[in-house]
Amino acid sequence: MFAGCAIRQAPVGEEIMPESARAQIPSHWAGPHRSGTVVPNWILSFHDPELNALVADAVERNPDLKAAAARVEASRAAVRIAASSLYPRIAMKGLGERQGQHLSGDIGRDINPPDFGGSGVENSGGTGLDTSTEDTSKRWVYGIAAGAAWEADVWGRIRSKKAAAKAESLALEADYEFARQSLAAAVARAYFTTIEAAQQEANAQETLNIYQEYSKLTDIQKQHGFASDFDVSQIKSRTASAEDALYTAQQVRAQTIRAIEVVTSHYPAGRFDVRRSFPSQPRAVPAGLPAQILERRPDLIASERRFAAAFHRVNEARTARLPRFVLSATSGLGTADLDSVGSLNALVWTFAGGITQPIFFGGELQAAQDLRTAEQKAAAASYVGHALRAFEDVENALANDYYLRMREGALGTAVSSSGDSIKFGRQQMEQGQVDMFTVLRLTGENLAAKVQLTQIRASRLRERVNLYLALGGDFAGTGAPGK
């Protein structure tokens, strides 16, 4: 009998998916990856104390994260509310009331006075006078009583309600964890973007210095008749373009600094000081198995728990159509003191058991069950969609990490080779074999390669953050709000 009354447990992980979707989950990632178990504390893999401090500050101060933590606390209270119906409800009542009536008409014929029912305002709950023996009477009624009622959860309706609330609470805990990890990832990406802007500013400044040097040289050559007005205008145009590139880089850096200040919950004054060199590129990280992210990624766990909540709500709606068994008991001790007549003391008690079977509610109960069933189907489909997007996130991050690493090597060679070209070009210019504008063209090519290389290095760091986030690896403990 107890086994028959036990509520069923909701499917988890792959069990939620249809067979057609489960069969497509591969045994290993398609993109280039390193085998092994996903390791925690991914923020530490960058070996940057400044980044670690920024993330800790953001987690401590971010208002959105605090709001998510408050929602977790509220959901835990909702679980306690749902569970309270499993226990008897006990209450006590004390009564002190002054009653009176004035009658006219056929007094003494055992006709009860009219009863108007509730007046719409709260009262103490005493009973009115019901005798027509005297035309006028007044009395005191006072006493104390206690009562208890308990619904036997035979079909598991209340337990299903509690299980649904618990699953929803766990989903909000997972939401909080994903928000925490996403916040850390946002801080890291903004941090690397700020360093990228500083690097691009340095590239622009270096190029501007070169153009300014050649501009002075051109002016001197013009004075001695070795350069024309056309040559002077050309170099001035390039110098102005380099100045524009420098100002643009400075503007981007100021914007990215303000972005860090906002994400760490500081006023965006643009005064935050961030290092100007990239941390070392982290080595390849183990990616685990595809099926494991269903158990590890917080957003997938949240989707799984919401499916469980929908599953239990279906059972709650189904059992709402079955009989309810309620036991109740009350007892009280009171006194009725009728003026100038006497007092009557009474000890009263009741014990009752009742069964309530819904018969006709206009289709409400069946519609409620259909509603919960449709919500369960939607939650299952949503879980499959979340899982597919999670697999896509990992595959994209693995592929991007590989190609960015290859591009970084190629651009590193381009920067080195173009730098050598500038050196050889200057030597040939001094020997009169090439003109100044050939060297300037080589300088522009070198700058373009440096700009791209800086972008790739920053992208690699940001993409590594995306990979950690996609894999669901935590950066420091569980981070869930304390219970």
C-alpha positions in Angstrom: 0.0 0.0 0.0 2.8 2.4 0.9 4.6 1.6 -2.4 1.4 2.3 -4.3 1.1 5.7 -2.6 4.7 6.7 -3.2 5.2 9.5 -5.8 7.2 8.7 -8.9 10.5 10.3 -9.5 11.0 12.5 -12.6 13.3 11.5 -15.4 16.7 13.1 -15.4 19.4 13.9 -18.0 19.2 11.8 -21.2 16.0 10.1 -19.9 14.1 13.3 -20.7 15.1 13.2 -24.3 13.4 11.1 -26.9 15.3 8.2 -28.2 16.0 9.9 -31.5 17.8 12.7 -29.6 19.7 10.4 -27.2 21.1 8.4 -30.1 22.8 11.4 -31.5 24.9 12.2 -28.5 28.4 11.2 -29.5 30.9 9.5 -27.3 33.5 12.3 -27.8 33.6 15.8 -29.1 34.0 16.4 -32.9 36.2 19.4 -32.5 39.9 19.3 -31.5 40.1 18.7 -27.8 42.1 17.2 -25.0 40.7 14.2 -23.2 40.2 14.1 -19.5 37.8 15.3 -16.8 36.9 19.0 -16.7 38.8 20.7 -13.9 37.3 23.4 -11.7 38.8 26.9 -10.8 39.2 27.9 -14.4 39.8 31.6 -13.5 43.1 30.5 -11.9 44.3 28.9 -15.2 45.1 32.4 -16.5 47.6 33.0 -13.6 46.5 36.6 -13.2 45.9 37.9 -9.6 44.4 41.1 -10.9 41.8 39.1 -12.9 41.1 37.0 -9.8 40.5 40.1 -7.7 38.2 41.6 -10.3 36.0 38.5 -10.5 35.8 38.2 -6.7 34.8 41.9 -6.5 32.1 41.4 -9.1 30.6 38.4 -7.5 30.5 40.2 -4.1 29.0 43.4 -5.4 26.9 42.6 -8.5 23.2 43.5 -7.9 21.8 41.1 -10.5 23.6 38.2 -8.7 22.2 39.4 -5.3 18.7 39.4 -6.9 19.3 35.9 -8.1 20.4 34.8 -4.6 17.2 36.4 -3.1 15.1 34.4 -5.5 16.7 31.3 -4.3 15.9 32.2 -0.7 12.3 32.9 -1.7 12.0 29.5 -3.5 13.2 27.7 -0.3 10.5 29.4 1.6 8.0 28.3 -1.0 9.2 24.7 -0.5 8.5 25.0 3.3 5.0 26.4 2.5 4.2 23.5 0.2 5.5 21.0 2.8 3.4 22.5 5.6 0.2 20.8 4.3 1.7 17.4 5.1 1.4 18.2 8.8 -1.7 18.8 11.0 -2.9 22.4 11.4 -3.4 23.3 15.0 -4.9 26.5 16.3 -6.2 28.0 19.6 -8.9 30.6 20.1 -9.7 32.7 23.1 -13.1 34.4 23.3 -14.6 37.2 25.3 -17.8 38.7 24.0 -20.7 40.8 25.2 -24.0 40.0 23.6 -27.4 41.5 23.9 -30.8 41.5 22.2 -34.2 43.3 22.4 -37.2 41.3 21.2 -40.8 42.2 20.4 -43.7 40.2 19.1 -44.7 36.7 20.1 -42.3 36.3 23.0 -42.4 33.0 24.9 -43.5 30.8 21.9 -40.0 29.3 21.2 -39.5 31.4 18.1 -35.8 32.1 17.4 -34.9 35.6 16.6 -33.9 36.4 13.0 -30.3 35.5 11.9 -28.6 37.9 9.6 -25.5 35.8 9.1 -22.1 37.5 8.8 -22.1 41.3 8.5 -19.0 41.4 6.4 -16.7 42.4 9.2 -14.4 40.2 11.3 -15.8 39.2 14.7 -14.7 37.0 17.5 -16.9 34.1 16.5 -19.3 33.8 19.4 -22.8 32.5 19.0 -25.8 34.9 19.2 -28.7 34.6 21.7 -31.4 32.3 20.5 -34.2 32.5 23.1 -37.4 34.3 22.8 -38.4 33.8 26.5 -37.5 37.4 27.5 -38.0 40.5 25.6 -34.6 41.9 26.6 -31.5 40.0 27.7 -27.7 40.5 27.9 -24.9 38.1 28.6 -21.1 37.5 28.6 -19.6 34.7 26.7 -16.0 33.7 27.3 -13.8 30.7 27.1 -10.9 29.0 25.2 -10.8 26.3 22.5 -8.3 24.4 20.4 -8.7 22.5 17.2 -6.6 20.4 14.7 -7.2 19.2 11.2 -5.0 16.9 9.0 -5.4 15.8 5.4 -4.0 12.3 4.8 -2.0 12.6 1.6 -3.1 9.1 0.3 -2.6 9.8 -3.4 0.6 12.0 -3.1 -1.1 15.2 -4.1 0.6 17.3 -1.4 3.9 15.5 -1.8 3.8 16.2 -5.5 3.2 19.8 -4.8 6.2 19.8 -2.4 8.4 18.0 -4.9 7.5 20.5 -7.6 8.4 23.4 -5.3 11.6 21.7 -4.4 12.5 21.1 -8.1 11.8 24.8 -8.9 14.0 25.8 -6.0 16.8 23.7 -7.3 16.3 25.2 -10.8 16.7 28.7 -9.3 19.9 27.5 -7.5 21.2 26.4 -10.8 20.2 29.7 -12.4 22.1 31.5 -9.7 25.2 29.3 -10.4 25.0 29.9 -14.1 24.6 33.7 -13.5 27.7 33.6 -11.2 29.7 31.8 -13.9 28.4 34.0 -16.6 29.4 37.1 -14.5 32.9 35.8 -14.1 33.1 35.1 -17.8 31.9 38.6 -18.6 34.5 40.2 -16.3 37.2 38.1 -17.9 36.2 38.9 -21.4 36.0 42.7 -20.6 39.4 42.5 -18.9 41.0 40.9 -22.0 39.3 43.4 -24.3 40.7 46.3 -22.2 44.2 44.8 -22.6 43.6 44.4 -26.3 42.6 48.1 -26.5 45.9 49.0 -24.7 47.9 46.9 -27.1 46.2 48.5 -30.1 46.9 51.9 -28.6 50.6 51.0 -28.4 50.6 49.8 -32.0 49.0 53.0 -33.2 51.5 55.1 -31.1 54.5 53.2 -32.6 53.2 53.8 -36.1 52.6 57.5 -35.4 56.1 57.9 -34.1 57.5 56.4 -37.3 55.3 58.6 -39.5 56.2 61.7 -37.5 59.9 60.9 -37.9 59.6 60.5 -41.7 57.5 63.7 -41.8 60.4 65.7 -40.3 62.8 64.0 -42.6 60.6 64.9 -45.6 60.5 68.5 -44.5 64.3 68.6 -44.4 64.5 66.9 -47.8 62.1 69.5 -49.3 64.2 72.3 -48.0 67.2 70.8 -49.9 65.2 70.1 -53.0 65.1 66.3 -52.6 61.3 66.1 -51.9 58.3 67.7 -53.5 55.1 69.1 -52.1 53.4 65.9 -53.2 55.7 63.9 -51.0 55.1 66.2 -48.0 51.3 66.0 -48.4 51.5 62.2 -48.7 53.4 61.8 -45.4 51.2 64.3 -43.6 48.1 62.4 -44.7 49.6 59.2 -43.3 50.6 60.9 -40.1 47.0 62.3 -39.6 45.6 58.8 -40.2 48.0 57.4 -37.6 46.8 60.0 -35.2 43.2 59.1 -35.8 44.0 55.4 -35.2 45.7 56.4 -31.9 42.7 58.4 -30.7 40.3 55.6 -31.7 42.3 53.1 -29.7 42.3 55.4 -26.7 38.6 55.8 -27.0 38.0 52.0 -27.2 40.2 51.5 -24.1 38.3 54.1 -22.1 35.0 52.4 -23.1 36.2 49.0 -22.1 37.5 50.3 -18.8 34.0 51.7 -18.1 32.6 48.3 -19.1 34.7 46.6 -16.4 33.7 49.3 -13.8 30.0 48.6 -14.6 30.3 44.8 -14.5 32.1 45.0 -11.1 29.3 47.4 -9.9 31.5 50.6 -9.7 30.6 54.0 -11.2 31.7 54.1 -14.8 34.2 56.9 -14.4 36.8 55.4 -16.8 39.5 55.6 -14.1 40.1 51.9 -13.5 43.7 50.9 -14.0 44.2 47.6 -15.9 47.4 46.0 -17.0 48.5 46.6 -20.6 50.0 43.2 -21.5 48.2 39.9 -22.0 48.6 37.1 -19.5 50.2 34.0 -20.9 47.9 31.9 -23.2 46.6 28.9 -21.2 47.4 25.4 -22.4 44.7 23.1 -23.8 42.1 22.0 -21.2 40.4 18.6 -20.9 36.9 18.8 -22.3 35.3 15.7 -20.7 32.6 13.7 -22.5 29.6 15.3 -24.3 27.1 13.5 -22.1 28.7 14.9 -19.0 27.7 18.5 -19.6 24.1 17.4 -19.0 25.1 16.7 -15.4 27.5 19.7 -15.0 26.3 22.8 -16.9 24.1 24.9 -14.5 21.7 26.1 -17.2 21.0 22.5 -18.3 20.6 21.5 -14.7 18.1 24.3 -14.3 16.2 23.1 -17.4 16.2 19.6 -16.0 14.8 20.7 -12.7 12.1 22.7 -14.3 11.0 19.6 -16.2 10.9 17.8 -12.9 8.7 20.6 -11.5 6.3 20.2 -14.4 6.4 16.4 -14.0 5.3 16.7 -10.4 2.6 19.3 -11.1 1.0 16.8 -13.6 0.6 14.3 -10.7 -0.6 17.1 -8.4 -3.3 18.0 -10.9 -4.2 14.3 -11.6 -4.6 13.4 -7.9 -6.7 16.6 -7.3 -9.6 14.6 -9.0 -9.4 11.8 -6.4 -11.0 11.7 -2.9 -9.5 13.7 -0.1 -9.4 12.2 3.4 -9.5 14.7 6.3 -9.4 14.2 10.1 -10.3 17.0 12.5 -10.8 17.4 16.2 -11.8 20.4 18.4 -12.3 20.9 22.1 -13.2 24.0 24.2 -14.2 25.1 27.6 -16.5 28.1 27.9 -19.0 30.0 30.0 -22.2 31.8 29.2 -23.2 34.3 31.9 -26.8 35.6 31.4 -27.4 38.8 33.4 -29.5 38.3 36.5 -30.3 34.7 35.6 -27.1 32.6 36.0 -24.1 31.0 34.4 -23.7 27.9 32.3 -20.4 26.2 31.9 -19.7 23.9 29.0 -17.0 21.5 27.9 -17.4 20.7 24.2 -15.4 18.5 21.8 -15.8 17.0 18.4 -13.8 14.4 16.4 -14.6 13.9 12.7 -13.3 12.2 9.7 -14.5 13.2 6.2 -14.0 12.1 2.6 -14.5 14.7 -0.2 -14.9 13.5 -3.8 -15.0 16.1 -6.5 -18.0 15.3 -8.8 -18.6 18.2 -11.2 -16.4 21.3 -11.5 -17.4 22.3 -15.0 -14.3 20.6 -16.4 -11.9 22.7 -14.3 -10.0 19.7 -12.9 -9.5 18.0 -16.2 -8.5 21.2 -17.8 -5.9 21.8 -15.0 -4.5 18.3 -15.7 -4.3 19.0 -19.4 -2.6 22.3 -18.7 0.1 20.7 -16.6 0.6 17.9 -19.1 1.1 20.5 -21.9 3.6 22.3 -19.6 5.5 19.1 -19.1 5.8 18.5 -22.8 7.0 22.1 -23.3 9.6 21.6 -20.5 10.9 18.4 -22.1 11.2 20.1 -25.5 12.9 23.1 -23.9 15.4 20.8 -22.3 16.3 19.1 -25.6 16.7 22.6 -27.1 19.0 23.7 -24.3 21.1 20.6 -24.6 21.6 21.0 -28.4 22.7 24.6 -27.9 25.1 23.5 -25.1 26.7 21.0 -27.5 26.9 23.7 -30.1 28.6 26.1 -27.7 31.3 23.5 -26.8 31.9 22.5 -30.4 32.2 26.1 -31.6 34.5 27.0 -28.7 36.8 24.0 -29.4 36.9 24.7 -33.1 37.5 28.4 -32.6 40.3 27.7 -30.1 42.0 25.5 -32.7 41.8 27.9 -35.6 42.7 30.9 -33.5 45.8 29.1 -32.3 46.7 28.4 -36.0 46.0 32.0 -37.0 48.1 33.3 -34.1 51.1 31.3 -35.4 50.7 32.5 -39.0 50.3 36.2 -38.0 53.3 35.9 -35.7 55.3 34.9 -38.7 53.8 37.8 -40.7 54.7 40.3 -38.0 58.2 39.0 -37.8 58.7 38.9 -41.6 57.2 42.4 -42.2 59.4 43.7 -39.4 62.5 42.3 -41.2 61.2 43.9 -44.5 61.1 47.3 -42.8 64.7 46.9 -41.6 66.0 45.8 -45.0 63.9 48.5 -46.7 65.5 51.2 -44.6 68.9 50.0 -45.5 68.0 50.0 -49.2 66.5 53.5 -48.8 69.8 54.8 -47.3 71.6 53.3 -50.3 69.1 55.0 -52.7 67.7 51.7 -54.0 64.1 52.3 -52.8 62.1 55.5 -51.9 60.6 56.4 -48.6 57.1 55.5 -49.6 58.1 51.9 -50.1 59.3 51.8 -46.5 56.1 53.5 -45.4 54.1 50.8 -47.3 56.0 48.1 -45.5 55.4 49.9 -42.2 51.7 49.9 -42.9 51.7 46.2 -43.6 53.6 45.5 -40.4 51.1 47.6 -38.5 48.1 45.7 -40.0 49.7 42.4 -39.1 50.3 43.6 -35.5 46.7 44.8 -35.2 45.4 41.4 -36.4 47.8 39.5 -34.1 46.7 41.5 -31.1 43.0 40.8 -32.0 43.7 37.1 -32.3 45.5 36.9 -29.0 42.6 38.7 -27.3 40.1 36.5 -29.1 42.0 33.3 -28.0 41.7 34.4 -24.4 38.0 35.3 -24.7 37.3 32.1 -26.6 39.0 30.1 -23.8 36.6 31.8 -21.4 33.7 30.8 -23.6 35.0 27.2 -23.6 35.1 27.1 -19.9 31.6 28.5 -19.6 30.3 26.1 -22.3 31.8 23.1 -20.5 30.2 24.2 -17.2 33.4 24.1 -15.2 33.1 26.2 -12.1 35.8 28.7 -11.1 35.6 28.4 -7.2 33.5 26.0 -5.3 29.7 25.6 -5.8 28.9 29.2 -5.1 25.3 28.5 -4.2 23.7 30.8 -1.6 23.9 29.4 1.9 20.8 27.6 3.3 
